[in-house]
Amino acid sequence: MKNIVILISGGGSNMAAIVHAAVRDRWAGRFDARIAAVISNQPAAGGLSLAATQGVATAAVDHKAFASRDEFDTALAAAIDVHMPTLVVLAGFMRILTPGFVGRYAGRLINIHPSLLPAFPGLRTHQRAIDAGCQVAGVTVHHVTTELDHGPILAQAAVPVLRGDTAATLAERVLAQEHRLYPRAIERWLEIEATASPEVD
Ligand code: GRF
């Protein structure tokens, strides 16, 4: 059984879409994988209670309790490693990670970003896309490297930018695609991983 750990900071709608796919949807019989835990750096994150209602183990590692990024990342890695994950999924996880943390999970740490990377890394992606006059926006799932919102692309989906769009209306259109894309990208990752390292009895 392959364990997946999801990291969140907020409402966790992407996490919920992944859990839905894993628990109730297509994973049954197709992948020997499960969502082992959802971990947040925000103890009050709405996504934690949402995950608990789905029967998924949860934990909080409050970044404010640590004096440095290194100390927080060490504690976060300890909370993750309890579950011995094959894959660590960042889903609305709003912390910059240290090179040590990224290196520890190299090749098995992925993120979703609400733009068509490499365009618009960082914050305020939707407003920046509107301000630039983009006619197309979208979402990217990518491997995490030490550079923020960079790294090899796993999957993308595009949406139109419509006349009169605000950051909020565009974000809503992109988010619907995030919920569709992220579970599929994880399924693809699991397929590739199974081919690369078949389990032996
Ligand atoms: C999503 O657009 C995600 O890509 C971004 O934060 C938004 C909310 O995510 N990083 P969620 O509802 O917490 O999954």
Boltz pocket constraint, residues with backbone or C-beta under 6 A from the ligand:
constraints:
  - pocket:
      binder: B
      contacts: [[A, 8], [A, 9], [A, 10], [A, 11], [A, 12], [A, 13], [A, 14], [A, 15], [A, 91], [A, 92], [A, 93], [A, 112], [A, 113], [A, 114], [A, 171], [A, 175], [A, 178]]
      max_distance: 6.0
